[in-house]
Amino acid sequence: MRPPFINLKVLLPFRVFVEKEDVTRLVAETPQGAFGFLPHRLDCVAPLSPGILTYETETDGEVYLAVDEGVLVKTGLDVLISVRNAIGGTELGQLREAVEQEFLNLDEREQSVRSVLAKMESGFIRRLIEFHHG
């Protein structure tokens, strides 16, 4: 009888990035730190931080993916990971650099856009109130 494997699926908003059925273990980064998952780990849901996702298969060995923030859901032998963006196929040092440049800088740009939108919304509301009372 073969040992149990994790069925891993990494989803992006527009496609399936990785689908593997023979994963022996995986390690994901959360805001509380890195967590390892084996086939018989209890079911859980965890938020993911931008970082390196590591999984291992008998055929591929250790595989590293740079992933943006997202969520991990483990039910039984199935692990579903949904992230905004992912990068694979390069060496570990390049992936860490990609996380820092691509994903963490995106958060800074998003914060800037949100700040501008908040200013626009407050200005619009202020003018609407002035118009209503004027």
N, CA, C and O atoms as a printed pandas DataFrame, in Angstrom:
     atom_number atom_name residue_name chain_id  residue_number  x_coord  y_coord  z_coord
0              1         N          MET        A               1    0.847   -1.188    0.000
1              2        CA          MET        A               1    0.000    0.000    0.000
2              3         C          MET        A               1    0.880    1.234    0.000
3              4         O          MET        A               1    1.824    1.322    0.785
4              5         N          ARG        A               2    0.583    2.189   -0.870
5              6        CA          ARG        A               2    1.399    3.398   -0.965
6              7         C          ARG        A               2    1.044    4.368    0.157
7              8         O          ARG        A               2   -0.107    4.436    0.589
8              9         N          PRO        A               3    2.046    5.121    0.628
9             10        CA          PRO        A               3    1.758    6.101    1.686
10            11         C          PRO        A               3    0.871    7.218    1.135
11            12         O          PRO        A               3    0.857    7.457   -0.073
12            13         N          PRO        A               4    0.139    7.895    2.003
13            14        CA          PRO        A               4   -0.744    8.973    1.531
14            15         C          PRO        A               4    0.060   10.177    1.046
15            16         O          PRO        A               4    1.134   10.486    1.563
16            17         N          PHE        A               5   -0.479   10.826    0.062
17            18        CA          PHE        A               5    0.129   12.040   -0.475
18            19         C          PHE        A               5   -0.856   13.191   -0.358
19            20         O          PHE        A               5   -2.067   12.986   -0.277
20            21         N          ILE        A               6   -0.323   14.396   -0.351
21            22        CA          ILE        A               6   -1.143   15.605   -0.365
22            23         C          ILE        A               6   -1.487   15.924   -1.811
23            24         O          ILE        A               6   -0.631   15.864   -2.693
24            25         N          ASN        A               7   -2.747   16.264   -2.044
25            26        CA          ASN        A               7   -3.183   16.760   -3.354
26            27         C          ASN        A               7   -3.119   18.282   -3.286
27            28         O          ASN        A               7   -3.959   18.909   -2.639
28            29         N          LEU        A               8   -2.134   18.878   -3.945
29            30        CA          LEU        A               8   -1.897   20.314   -3.873
30            31         C          LEU        A               8   -2.409   21.008   -5.121
31            32         O          LEU        A               8   -2.157   20.574   -6.245
32            33         N          LYS        A               9   -3.133   22.097   -4.898
33            34        CA          LYS        A               9   -3.584   22.932   -6.011
34            35         C          LYS        A               9   -3.328   24.381   -5.627
35            36         O          LYS        A               9   -3.825   24.852   -4.604
36            37         N          VAL        A              10   -2.548   25.095   -6.451
37            38        CA          VAL        A              10   -2.273   26.519   -6.242
38            39         C          VAL        A              10   -3.040   27.286   -7.311
39            40         O          VAL        A              10   -2.813   27.117   -8.509
40            41         N          LEU        A              11   -3.954   28.134   -6.845
41            42        CA          LEU        A              11   -4.824   28.885   -7.756
42            43         C          LEU        A              11   -4.445   30.358   -7.790
43            44         O          LEU        A              11   -4.166   30.966   -6.757
44            45         N          LEU        A              12   -4.440   30.919   -8.991
45            46        CA          LEU        A              12   -4.319   32.354   -9.201
46            47         C          LEU        A              12   -5.703   32.856   -9.599
47            48         O          LEU        A              12   -6.570   32.044   -9.923
48            49         N          PRO        A              13   -5.937   34.155   -9.586
49            50        CA          PRO        A              13   -7.273   34.649   -9.956
50            51         C          PRO        A              13   -7.723   34.231  -11.353
51            52         O          PRO        A              13   -8.924   34.162  -11.616
52            53         N          PHE        A              14   -6.783   33.953  -12.248
53            54        CA          PHE        A              14   -7.144   33.694  -13.637
54            55         C          PHE        A              14   -6.776   32.302  -14.144
55            56         O          PHE        A              14   -7.080   31.970  -15.290
56            57         N          ARG        A              15   -6.114   31.461  -13.298
57            58        CA          ARG        A              15   -5.768   30.120  -13.763
58            59         C          ARG        A              15   -5.251   29.257  -12.616
59            60         O          ARG        A              15   -4.979   29.747  -11.520
60            61         N          VAL        A              16   -5.123   27.964  -12.894
61            62        CA          VAL        A              16   -4.496   27.039  -11.952
62            63         C          VAL        A              16   -2.996   27.108  -12.210
63            64         O          VAL        A              16   -2.544   26.834  -13.322
64            65         N          PHE        A              17   -2.220   27.474  -11.187
65            66        CA          PHE        A              17   -0.776   27.639  -11.345
66            67         C          PHE        A              17   -0.035   26.312  -11.184
67            68         O          PHE        A              17    0.872   26.010  -11.959
68            69         N          VAL        A              18   -0.418   25.520  -10.181
69            70        CA          VAL        A              18    0.203   24.216   -9.928
70            71         C          VAL        A              18   -0.881   23.242   -9.497
71            72         O          VAL        A              18   -1.783   23.591   -8.734
72            73         N          GLU        A              19   -0.780   22.012   -9.998
73            74        CA          GLU        A              19   -1.665   20.944   -9.533
74            75         C          GLU        A              19   -0.832   19.672   -9.436
75            76         O          GLU        A              19   -0.407   19.123  -10.452
76            77         N          LYS        A              20   -0.600   19.207   -8.216
77            78        CA          LYS        A              20    0.216   18.017   -7.960
78            79         C          LYS        A              20   -0.547   17.081   -7.040
79            80         O          LYS        A              20   -1.195   17.528   -6.093
80            81         N          GLU        A              21   -0.475   15.776   -7.314
81            82        CA          GLU        A              21   -1.192   14.796   -6.497
82            83         C          GLU        A              21   -0.263   13.918   -5.676
83            84         O          GLU        A              21   -0.728   13.025   -4.967
84            85         N          ASP        A              22    1.046   14.154   -5.757
85            86        CA          ASP        A              22    1.989   13.287   -5.056
86            87         C          ASP        A              22    2.910   14.066   -4.117
87            88         O          ASP        A              22    4.098   13.760   -4.017
88            89         N          VAL        A              23    2.367   15.066   -3.434
89            90        CA          VAL        A              23    3.168   15.911   -2.535
90            91         C          VAL        A              23    3.312   15.206   -1.190
91            92         O          VAL        A              23    2.328   14.790   -0.577
92            93         N          THR        A              24    4.554   15.083   -0.749
93            94        CA          THR        A              24    4.818   14.412    0.526
94            95         C          THR        A              24    4.816   15.385    1.697
95            96         O          THR        A              24    4.512   14.996    2.825
96            97         N          ARG        A              25    5.152   16.648    1.440
97            98        CA          ARG        A              25    5.122   17.671    2.484
98            99         C          ARG        A              25    5.127   19.043    1.831
99           100         O          ARG        A              25    5.515   19.190    0.672
100          101         N          LEU        A              26    4.691   20.048    2.589
101          102        CA          LEU        A              26    4.799   21.422    2.109
102          103         C          LEU        A              26    4.981   22.355    3.289
103          104         O          LEU        A              26    4.575   22.054    4.411
104          105         N          VAL        A              27    5.604   23.500    3.011
105          106        CA          VAL        A              27    5.853   24.526    4.020
106          107         C          VAL        A              27    5.360   25.847    3.444
107          108         O          VAL        A              27    5.721   26.220    2.327
108          109         N          ALA        A              28    4.525   26.560    4.219
109          110        CA          ALA        A              28    3.964   27.837    3.785
110          111         C          ALA        A              28    4.219   28.892    4.849
111          112         O          ALA        A              28    4.305   28.582    6.038
112          113         N          GLU        A              29    4.341   30.153    4.410
113          114        CA          GLU        A              29    4.581   31.265    5.321
114          115         C          GLU        A              29    3.274   31.986    5.625
115          116         O          GLU        A              29    2.522   32.355    4.723
116          117         N          THR        A              30    3.020   32.180    6.926
117          118        CA          THR        A              30    1.836   32.896    7.388
118          119         C          THR        A              30    2.303   34.101    8.203
119          120         O          THR        A              30    3.494   34.215    8.494
120          121         N          PRO        A              31    1.400   34.994    8.575
121          122        CA          PRO        A              31    1.814   36.117    9.430
122          123         C          PRO        A              31    2.388   35.661   10.779
123          124         O          PRO        A              31    3.133   36.409   11.411
124          125         N          GLN        A              32    2.056   34.459   11.223
125          126        CA          GLN        A              32    2.562   33.938   12.493
126          127         C          GLN        A              32    3.860   33.149   12.326
127          128         O          GLN        A              32    4.423   32.696   13.322
128          129         N          GLY        A              33    4.351   32.971   11.098
129          130        CA          GLY        A              33    5.573   32.216   10.841
130          131         C          GLY        A              33    5.329   31.117    9.826
131          132         O          GLY        A              33    4.243   31.007    9.258
132          133         N          ALA        A              34    6.361   30.300    9.602
133          134        CA          ALA        A              34    6.264   29.216    8.624
134          135         C          ALA        A              34    5.637   27.984    9.268
135          136         O          ALA        A              34    5.923   27.659   10.420
136          137         N          PHE        A              35    4.775   27.302    8.508
137          138        CA          PHE        A              35    4.115   26.095    8.988
138          139         C          PHE        A              35    4.340   24.968    7.992
139          140         O          PHE        A              35    4.244   25.162    6.780
140          141         N          GLY        A              36    4.642   23.785    8.522
141          142        CA          GLY        A              36    4.797   22.602    7.692
142          143         C          GLY        A              36    3.518   21.785    7.688
143          144         O          GLY        A              36    2.798   21.718    8.684
144          145         N          PHE        A              37    3.251   21.164    6.548
145          146        CA          PHE        A              37    2.050   20.344    6.398
146          147         C          PHE        A              37    2.450   18.973    5.880
147          148         O          PHE        A              37    3.150   18.850    4.875
148          149         N          LEU        A              38    1.991   17.946    6.583
149          150        CA          LEU        A              38    2.146   16.555    6.166
150          151         C          LEU        A              38    0.757   16.018    5.846
151          152         O          LEU        A              38   -0.236   16.637    6.228
152          153         N          PRO        A              39    0.656   14.886    5.157
153          154        CA          PRO        A              39   -0.664   14.388    4.747
154          155         C          PRO        A              39   -1.680   14.230    5.884
155          156         O          PRO        A              39   -2.867   14.481    5.671
156          157         N          HIS        A              40   -1.256   13.828    7.065
157          158        CA          HIS        A              40   -2.219   13.573    8.136
158          159         C          HIS        A              40   -2.379   14.728    9.118
159          160         O          HIS        A              40   -2.954   14.537   10.189
160          161         N          ARG        A              41   -1.892   15.915    8.786
161          162        CA          ARG        A              41   -2.087   17.073    9.648
162          163         C          ARG        A              41   -3.578   17.383    9.724
163          164         O          ARG        A              41   -4.324   17.141    8.775
164          165         N          LEU        A              42   -4.000   17.920   10.862
165          166        CA          LEU        A              42   -5.408   18.278   11.023
166          167         C          LEU        A              42   -5.832   19.310    9.986
167          168         O          LEU        A              42   -5.015   20.096    9.507
168          169         N          ASP        A              43   -7.105   19.299    9.651
169          170        CA          ASP        A              43   -7.641   20.271    8.705
170          171         C          ASP        A              43   -7.519   21.671    9.285
171          172         O          ASP        A              43   -7.616   21.863   10.497
172          173         N          CYS        A              44   -7.303   22.655    8.404
173          174        CA          CYS        A              44   -7.155   24.027    8.881
174          175         C          CYS        A              44   -7.321   25.008    7.726
175          176         O          CYS        A              44   -7.352   24.638    6.552
176          177         N          VAL        A              45   -7.427   26.273    8.114
177          178        CA          VAL        A              45   -7.408   27.400    7.181
178          179         C          VAL        A              45   -6.368   28.366    7.712
179          180         O          VAL        A              45   -6.331   28.636    8.913
180          181         N          ALA        A              46   -5.510   28.899    6.825
181          182        CA          ALA        A              46   -4.463   29.818    7.268
182          183         C          ALA        A              46   -4.271   30.925    6.239
183          184         O          ALA        A              46   -4.257   30.660    5.037
184          185         N          PRO        A              47   -4.122   32.171    6.708
185          186        CA          PRO        A              47   -3.774   33.251    5.780
186          187         C          PRO        A              47   -2.310   33.111    5.394
187          188         O          PRO        A              47   -1.487   32.710    6.217
188          189         N          LEU        A              48   -1.981   33.434    4.165
189          190        CA          LEU        A              48   -0.595   33.349    3.711
190          191         C          LEU        A              48   -0.008   34.741    3.528
191          192         O          LEU        A              48   -0.682   35.661    3.064
192          193         N          SER        A              49    1.244   34.878    3.897
193          194        CA          SER        A              49    2.003   36.106    3.686
194          195         C          SER        A              49    2.797   35.965    2.392
195          196         O          SER        A              49    3.060   34.846    1.953
196          197         N          PRO        A              50    3.180   37.079    1.777
197          198        CA          PRO        A              50    4.089   36.962    0.640
198          199         C          PRO        A              50    5.364   36.257    1.091
199          200         O          PRO        A              50    5.961   36.637    2.098
200          201         N          GLY        A              51    5.780   35.244    0.361
201          202        CA          GLY        A              51    6.969   34.495    0.745
202          203         C          GLY        A              51    7.195   33.306   -0.157
203          204         O          GLY        A              51    6.694   33.247   -1.280
204          205         N          ILE        A              52    7.964   32.355    0.357
205          206        CA          ILE        A              52    8.325   31.169   -0.403
206          207         C          ILE        A              52    7.476   29.991    0.063
207          208         O          ILE        A              52    7.438   29.681    1.253
208          209         N          LEU        A              53    6.803   29.342   -0.868
209          210        CA          LEU        A              53    6.069   28.109   -0.608
210          211         C          LEU        A              53    6.964   26.966   -1.081
211          212         O          LEU        A              53    7.434   26.968   -2.218
212          213         N          THR        A              54    7.194   26.003   -0.214
213          214        CA          THR        A              54    8.035   24.857   -0.547
214          215         C          THR        A              54    7.175   23.603   -0.508
215          216         O          THR        A              54    6.439   23.378    0.452
216          217         N          TYR        A              55    7.268   22.794   -1.545
217          218        CA          TYR        A              55    6.623   21.488   -1.496
218          219         C          TYR        A              55    7.581   20.450   -2.064
219          220         O          TYR        A              55    8.498   20.776   -2.818
220          221         N          GLU        A              56    7.352   19.189   -1.688
221          222        CA          GLU        A              56    8.239   18.119   -2.123
222          223         C          GLU        A              56    7.428   16.971   -2.694
223          224         O          GLU        A              56    6.411   16.559   -2.136
224          225         N          THR        A              57    7.908   16.464   -3.827
225          226        CA          THR        A              57    7.312   15.276   -4.421
226          227         C          THR        A              57    8.430   14.258   -4.643
227          228         O          THR        A              57    9.609   14.614   -4.664
228          229         N          GLU        A              58    8.054   12.995   -4.808
229          230        CA          GLU        A              58    9.056   11.961   -5.051
230          231         C          GLU        A              58    9.731   12.149   -6.405
231          232         O          GLU        A              58   10.914   11.843   -6.550
232          233         N          THR        A              59    9.000   12.643   -7.392
233          234        CA          THR        A              59    9.565   12.799   -8.735
234          235         C          THR        A              59   10.344   14.102   -8.908
235          236         O          THR        A              59   11.397   14.102   -9.546
236          237         N          ASP        A              60    9.848   15.216   -8.353
237          238        CA          ASP        A              60   10.475   16.527   -8.558
238          239         C          ASP        A              60   11.445   16.922   -7.445
239          240         O          ASP        A              60   12.252   17.832   -7.637
240          241         N          GLY        A              61   11.385   16.271   -6.306
241          242        CA          GLY        A              61   12.174   16.706   -5.155
242          243         C          GLY        A              61   11.559   17.967   -4.569
243          244         O          GLY        A              61   10.344   18.153   -4.636
244          245         N          GLU        A              62   12.396   18.844   -3.987
245          246        CA          GLU        A              62   11.886   20.099   -3.417
246          247         C          GLU        A              62   11.642   21.107   -4.523
247          248         O          GLU        A              62   12.480   21.302   -5.403
248          249         N          VAL        A              63   10.478   21.745   -4.467
249          250        CA          VAL        A              63   10.102   22.772   -5.431
250          251         C          VAL        A              63    9.767   24.033   -4.641
251          252         O          VAL        A              63    9.091   23.977   -3.614
252          253         N          TYR        A              64   10.252   25.172   -5.136
253          254        CA          TYR        A              64   10.014   26.447   -4.469
254          255         C          TYR        A              64    9.182   27.348   -5.369
255          256         O          TYR        A              64    9.431   27.451   -6.570
256          257         N          LEU        A              65    8.177   28.005   -4.762
257          258        CA          LEU        A              65    7.356   28.982   -5.463
258          259         C          LEU        A              65    7.329   30.268   -4.645
259          260         O          LEU        A              65    7.168   30.226   -3.425
260          261         N          ALA        A              66    7.483   31.391   -5.301
261          262        CA          ALA        A              66    7.252   32.676   -4.648
262          263         C          ALA        A              66    5.764   32.948   -4.770
263          264         O          ALA        A              66    5.218   32.936   -5.874
264          265         N          VAL        A              67    5.098   33.194   -3.639
265          266        CA          VAL        A              67    3.658   33.442   -3.669
266          267         C          VAL        A              67    3.342   34.756   -2.980
267          268         O          VAL        A              67    4.007   35.153   -2.023
268          269         N          ASP        A              68    2.325   35.414   -3.482
269          270        CA          ASP        A              68    1.820   36.634   -2.870
270          271         C          ASP        A              68    0.865   36.238   -1.754
271          272         O          ASP        A              68    0.653   35.051   -1.505
272          273         N          GLU        A              69    0.292   37.226   -1.082
273          274        CA          GLU        A              69   -0.620   36.893    0.008
274          275         C          GLU        A              69   -1.841   36.162   -0.518
275          276         O          GLU        A              69   -2.240   36.322   -1.671
276          277         N          GLY        A              70   -2.420   35.358    0.354
277          278        CA          GLY        A              70   -3.579   34.573   -0.035
278          279         C          GLY        A              70   -4.075   33.748    1.128
279          280         O          GLY        A              70   -3.933   34.140    2.286
280          281         N          VAL        A              71   -4.662   32.596    0.817
281          282        CA          VAL        A              71   -5.214   31.731    1.855
282          283         C          VAL        A              71   -4.921   30.269    1.509
283          284         O          VAL        A              71   -4.902   29.878    0.342
284          285         N          LEU        A              72   -4.695   29.476    2.557
285          286        CA          LEU        A              72   -4.474   28.039    2.427
286          287         C          LEU        A              72   -5.607   27.329    3.147
287          288         O          LEU        A              72   -5.944   27.674    4.280
288          289         N          VAL        A              73   -6.195   26.335    2.487
289          290        CA          VAL        A              73   -7.257   25.526    3.086
290          291         C          VAL        A              73   -6.852   24.064    2.968
291          292         O          VAL        A              73   -6.612   23.567    1.867
292          293         N          LYS        A              74   -6.775   23.372    4.110
293          294        CA          LYS        A              74   -6.446   21.941    4.119
294          295         C          LYS        A              74   -7.651   21.168    4.616
295          296         O          LYS        A              74   -8.129   21.395    5.727
296          297         N          THR        A              75   -8.143   20.248    3.784
297          298        CA          THR        A              75   -9.229   19.354    4.167
298          299         C          THR        A              75   -8.842   17.950    3.727
299          300         O          THR        A              75   -8.694   17.675    2.536
300          301         N          GLY        A              76   -8.682   17.075    4.699
301          302        CA          GLY        A              76   -8.241   15.719    4.390
302          303         C          GLY        A              76   -6.866   15.742    3.762
303          304         O          GLY        A              76   -5.934   16.322    4.319
304          305         N          LEU        A              77   -6.732   15.118    2.610
305          306        CA          LEU        A              77   -5.458   15.104    1.895
306          307         C          LEU        A              77   -5.355   16.224    0.868
307          308         O          LEU        A              77   -4.351   16.321    0.162
308          309         N          ASP        A              78   -6.378   17.073    0.772
309          310        CA          ASP        A              78   -6.396   18.160   -0.206
310          311         C          ASP        A              78   -5.932   19.461    0.429
311          312         O          ASP        A              78   -6.413   19.850    1.493
312          313         N          VAL        A              79   -4.983   20.137   -0.239
313          314        CA          VAL        A              79   -4.538   21.468    0.166
314          315         C          VAL        A              79   -4.787   22.389   -1.018
315          316         O          VAL        A              79   -4.229   22.201   -2.099
316          317         N          LEU        A              80   -5.628   23.381   -0.797
317          318        CA          LEU        A              80   -5.957   24.369   -1.819
318          319         C          LEU        A              80   -5.355   25.696   -1.380
319          320         O          LEU        A              80   -5.628   26.180   -0.282
320          321         N          ILE        A              81   -4.540   26.274   -2.240
321          322        CA          ILE        A              81   -3.899   27.554   -1.946
322          323         C          ILE        A              81   -4.354   28.536   -3.010
323          324         O          ILE        A              81   -4.196   28.293   -4.206
324          325         N          SER        A              82   -4.917   29.640   -2.566
325          326        CA          SER        A              82   -5.372   30.677   -3.478
326          327         C          SER        A              82   -4.572   31.945   -3.184
327          328         O          SER        A              82   -4.638   32.486   -2.080
328          329         N          VAL        A              83   -3.813   32.416   -4.183
329          330        CA          VAL        A              83   -2.969   33.603   -4.018
330          331         C          VAL        A              83   -3.191   34.550   -5.190
331          332         O          VAL        A              83   -3.694   34.153   -6.241
332          333         N          ARG        A              84   -2.805   35.813   -4.990
333          334        CA          ARG        A              84   -2.967   36.801   -6.052
334          335         C          ARG        A              84   -1.955   36.624   -7.174
335          336         O          ARG        A              84   -2.255   36.903   -8.335
336          337         N          ASN        A              85   -0.749   36.158   -6.831
337          338        CA          ASN        A              85    0.290   35.998   -7.836
338          339         C          ASN        A              85    1.276   34.949   -7.365
339          340         O          ASN        A              85    1.415   34.728   -6.162
340          341         N          ALA        A              86    1.963   34.300   -8.291
341          342        CA          ALA        A              86    2.971   33.302   -7.957
342          343         C          ALA        A              86    4.033   33.283   -9.046
343          344         O          ALA        A              86    3.759   33.566  -10.212
344          345         N          ILE        A              87    5.255   32.942   -8.640
345          346        CA          ILE        A              87    6.376   32.831   -9.567
346          347         C          ILE        A              87    7.092   31.530   -9.252
347          348         O          ILE        A              87    7.306   31.212   -8.083
348          349         N          GLY        A              88    7.461   30.782  -10.263
349          350        CA          GLY        A              88    8.193   29.537  -10.063
350          351         C          GLY        A              88    9.265   29.384  -11.113
351          352         O          GLY        A              88    9.409   30.227  -11.998
352          353         N          GLY        A              89   10.025   28.293  -11.011
353          354        CA          GLY        A              89   10.972   27.947  -12.050
354          355         C          GLY        A              89   12.327   28.603  -11.966
355          356         O          GLY        A              89   13.114   28.484  -12.905
356          357         N          THR        A              90   12.636   29.291  -10.881
357          358        CA          THR        A              90   13.966   29.870  -10.729
358          359         C          THR        A              90   14.563   29.384   -9.426
359          360         O          THR        A              90   13.898   28.698   -8.650
360          361         N          GLU        A              91   15.812   29.735   -9.184
361          362        CA          GLU        A              91   16.455   29.274   -7.955
362          363         C          GLU        A              91   15.959   30.061   -6.748
363          364         O          GLU        A              91   15.376   31.137   -6.884
364          365         N          LEU        A              92   16.199   29.508   -5.578
365          366        CA          LEU        A              92   15.640   30.037   -4.339
366          367         C          LEU        A              92   16.021   31.495   -4.080
367          368         O          LEU        A              92   15.163   32.284   -3.683
368          369         N          GLY        A              93   17.264   31.867   -4.290
369          370        CA          GLY        A              93   17.700   33.252   -4.064
370          371         C          GLY        A              93   16.956   34.235   -4.946
371          372         O          GLY        A              93   16.586   35.320   -4.497
372          373         N          GLN        A              94   16.732   33.858   -6.209
373          374        CA          GLN        A              94   15.995   34.729   -7.124
374          375         C          GLN        A              94   14.530   34.836   -6.729
375          376         O          GLN        A              94   13.914   35.888   -6.904
376          377         N          LEU        A              95   13.970   33.755   -6.198
377          378        CA          LEU        A              95   12.573   33.795   -5.765
378          379         C          LEU        A              95   12.402   34.724   -4.574
379          380         O          LEU        A              95   11.439   35.489   -4.529
380          381         N          ARG        A              96   13.313   34.675   -3.606
381          382        CA          ARG        A              96   13.236   35.568   -2.439
382          383         C          ARG        A              96   13.306   37.019   -2.893
383          384         O          ARG        A              96   12.576   37.872   -2.387
384          385         N          GLU        A              97   14.188   37.293   -3.850
385          386        CA          GLU        A              97   14.312   38.653   -4.391
386          387         C          GLU        A              97   13.019   39.067   -5.100
387          388         O          GLU        A              97   12.589   40.215   -4.991
388          389         N          ALA        A              98   12.407   38.135   -5.820
389          390        CA          ALA        A              98   11.143   38.423   -6.518
390          391         C          ALA        A              98   10.042   38.758   -5.522
391          392         O          ALA        A              98    9.237   39.657   -5.763
392          393         N          VAL        A              99   10.004   38.035   -4.400
393          394        CA          VAL        A              99    9.005   38.329   -3.364
394          395         C          VAL        A              99    9.176   39.758   -2.876
395          396         O          VAL        A              99    8.208   40.512   -2.772
396          397         N          GLU        A             100   10.412   40.121   -2.579
397          398        CA          GLU        A             100   10.670   41.460   -2.051
398          399         C          GLU        A             100   10.328   42.535   -3.072
399          400         O          GLU        A             100    9.721   43.546   -2.720
400          401         N          GLN        A             101   10.708   42.333   -4.334
401          402        CA          GLN        A             101   10.489   43.362   -5.348
402          403         C          GLN        A             101    9.055   43.406   -5.847
403          404         O          GLN        A             101    8.462   44.482   -5.926
404          405         N          GLU        A             102    8.491   42.259   -6.184
405          406        CA          GLU        A             102    7.176   42.223   -6.819
406          407         C          GLU        A             102    6.026   42.358   -5.830
407          408         O          GLU        A             102    5.172   43.231   -5.983
408          409         N          PHE        A             103    6.002   41.504   -4.825
409          410        CA          PHE        A             103    4.830   41.406   -3.968
410          411         C          PHE        A             103    4.805   42.462   -2.876
411          412         O          PHE        A             103    3.755   43.053   -2.624
412          413         N          LEU        A             104    5.925   42.715   -2.226
413          414        CA          LEU        A             104    5.937   43.691   -1.140
414          415         C          LEU        A             104    5.816   45.106   -1.681
415          416         O          LEU        A             104    5.175   45.944   -1.047
416          417         N          ASN        A             105    6.413   45.403   -2.839
417          418        CA          ASN        A             105    6.270   46.724   -3.448
418          419         C          ASN        A             105    4.849   46.951   -3.932
419          420         O          ASN        A             105    4.364   48.082   -3.914
420          421         N          LEU        A             106    4.179   45.899   -4.363
421          422        CA          LEU        A             106    2.789   46.010   -4.776
422          423         C          LEU        A             106    1.935   46.507   -3.618
423          424         O          LEU        A             106    1.040   47.330   -3.810
424          425         N          ASP        A             107    2.209   46.008   -2.416
425          426        CA          ASP        A             107    1.465   46.472   -1.252
426          427         C          ASP        A             107    1.652   47.965   -1.040
427          428         O          ASP        A             107    0.696   48.651   -0.677
428          429         N          GLU        A             108    2.858   48.490   -1.256
429          430        CA          GLU        A             108    3.101   49.922   -1.114
430          431         C          GLU        A             108    2.311   50.700   -2.160
431          432         O          GLU        A             108    1.727   51.739   -1.849
432          433         N          ARG        A             109    2.288   50.204   -3.401
433          434        CA          ARG        A             109    1.515   50.880   -4.453
434          435         C          ARG        A             109    0.022   50.847   -4.134
435          436         O          ARG        A             109   -0.682   51.835   -4.341
436          437         N          GLU        A             110   -0.457   49.711   -3.632
437          438        CA          GLU        A             110   -1.875   49.607   -3.273
438          439         C          GLU        A             110   -2.224   50.592   -2.170
439          440         O          GLU        A             110   -3.282   51.220   -2.213
440          441         N          GLN        A             111   -1.345   50.733   -1.181
441          442        CA          GLN        A             111   -1.599   51.671   -0.092
442          443         C          GLN        A             111   -1.663   53.097   -0.629
443          444         O          GLN        A             111   -2.492   53.890   -0.184
444          445         N          SER        A             112   -0.797   53.426   -1.577
445          446        CA          SER        A             112   -0.803   54.758   -2.174
446          447         C          SER        A             112   -2.101   54.997   -2.936
447          448         O          SER        A             112   -2.701   56.065   -2.816
448          449         N          VAL        A             113   -2.539   54.014   -3.720
449          450        CA          VAL        A             113   -3.790   54.145   -4.474
450          451         C          VAL        A             113   -4.973   54.269   -3.518
451          452         O          VAL        A             113   -5.870   55.082   -3.739
452          453         N          ARG        A             114   -4.975   53.466   -2.463
453          454        CA          ARG        A             114   -6.075   53.550   -1.492
454          455         C          ARG        A             114   -6.117   54.914   -0.816
455          456         O          ARG        A             114   -7.198   55.441   -0.555
456          457         N          SER        A             115   -4.964   55.486   -0.532
457          458        CA          SER        A             115   -4.906   56.803    0.088
458          459         C          SER        A             115   -5.499   57.857   -0.843
459          460         O          SER        A             115   -6.281   58.703   -0.409
460          461         N          VAL        A             116   -5.131   57.807   -2.116
461          462        CA          VAL        A             116   -5.665   58.757   -3.096
462          463         C          VAL        A             116   -7.178   58.579   -3.231
463          464         O          VAL        A             116   -7.914   59.565   -3.276
464          465         N          LEU        A             117   -7.646   57.331   -3.296
465          466        CA          LEU        A             117   -9.087   57.089   -3.400
466          467         C          LEU        A             117   -9.838   57.594   -2.174
467          468         O          LEU        A             117  -10.931   58.146   -2.302
468          469         N          ALA        A             118   -9.267   57.413   -0.993
469          470        CA          ALA        A             118   -9.914   57.895    0.231
470          471         C          ALA        A             118  -10.035   59.418    0.205
471          472         O          ALA        A             118  -11.059   59.964    0.614
472          473         N          LYS        A             119   -9.006   60.101   -0.270
473          474        CA          LYS        A             119   -9.056   61.572   -0.373
474          475         C          LYS        A             119  -10.112   62.006   -1.376
475          476         O          LYS        A             119  -10.844   62.967   -1.141
476          477         N          MET        A             120  -10.188   61.290   -2.500
477          478        CA          MET        A             120  -11.203   61.626   -3.500
478          479         C          MET        A             120  -12.606   61.398   -2.949
479          480         O          MET        A             120  -13.498   62.219   -3.162
480          481         N          GLU        A             121  -12.806   60.285   -2.242
481          482        CA          GLU        A             121  -14.124   59.986   -1.674
482          483         C          GLU        A             121  -14.528   61.024   -0.639
483          484         O          GLU        A             121  -15.672   61.479   -0.631
484          485         N          SER        A             122  -13.601   61.402    0.231
485          486        CA          SER        A             122  -13.947   62.392    1.263
486          487         C          SER        A             122  -14.244   63.746    0.628
487          488         O          SER        A             122  -15.144   64.451    1.085
488          489         N          GLY        A             123  -13.507   64.123   -0.417
489          490        CA          GLY        A             123  -13.792   65.381   -1.118
490          491         C          GLY        A             123  -15.151   65.348   -1.796
491          492         O          GLY        A             123  -15.888   66.333   -1.763
492          493         N          PHE        A             124  -15.486   64.223   -2.408
493          494        CA          PHE        A             124  -16.776   64.072   -3.065
494          495         C          PHE        A             124  -17.908   64.173   -2.046
495          496         O          PHE        A             124  -18.904   64.852   -2.295
496          497         N          ILE        A             125  -17.765   63.509   -0.910
497          498        CA          ILE        A             125  -18.801   63.540    0.128
498          499         C          ILE        A             125  -18.958   64.954    0.682
499          500         O          ILE        A             125  -20.077   65.418    0.899
500          501         N          ARG        A             126  -17.827   65.645    0.911
501          502        CA          ARG        A             126  -17.883   67.013    1.426
502          503         C          ARG        A             126  -18.638   67.926    0.447
503          504         O          ARG        A             126  -19.493   68.708    0.859
504          505         N          ARG        A             127  -18.315   67.820   -0.856
505          506        CA          ARG        A             127  -19.001   68.651   -1.861
506          507         C          ARG        A             127  -20.483   68.278   -1.966
507          508         O          ARG        A             127  -21.325   69.151   -2.181
508          509         N          LEU        A             128  -20.804   67.010   -1.820
509          510        CA          LEU        A             128  -22.194   66.569   -1.872
510          511         C          LEU        A             128  -22.979   67.144   -0.698
511          512         O          LEU        A             128  -24.119   67.576   -0.869
512          513         N          ILE        A             129  -22.378   67.153    0.493
513          514        CA          ILE        A             129  -23.034   67.738    1.665
514          515         C          ILE        A             129  -23.226   69.239    1.475
515          516         O          ILE        A             129  -24.290   69.771    1.789
516          517         N          GLU        A             130  -22.189   69.935    0.956
517          518        CA          GLU        A             130  -22.309   71.376    0.693
518          519         C          GLU        A             130  -23.414   71.664   -0.329
519          520         O          GLU        A             130  -24.167   72.626   -0.180
520          521         N          PHE        A             131  -23.503   70.839   -1.346
521          522        CA          PHE        A             131  -24.526   71.009   -2.363
522          523         C          PHE        A             131  -25.920   70.784   -1.761
523          524         O          PHE        A             131  -26.857   71.525   -2.057
524          525         N          HIS        A             132  -26.043   69.766   -0.924
525          526        CA          HIS        A             132  -27.319   69.428   -0.318
526          527         C          HIS        A             132  -27.788   70.524    0.639
527          528         O          HIS        A             132  -28.984   70.806    0.709
528          529         N          HIS        A             133  -26.863   71.146    1.377
529          530        CA          HIS        A             133  -27.226   72.179    2.347
530          531         C          HIS        A             133  -27.222   73.564    1.738
531          532         O          HIS        A             133  -27.699   74.507    2.370
532          533         N          GLY        A             134  -26.705   73.717    0.546
533          534        CA          GLY        A             134  -26.554   75.041   -0.051
534          535         C          GLY        A             134  -27.654   75.471   -0.875
535          536         O          GLY        A             134  -27.621   76.574   -1.423
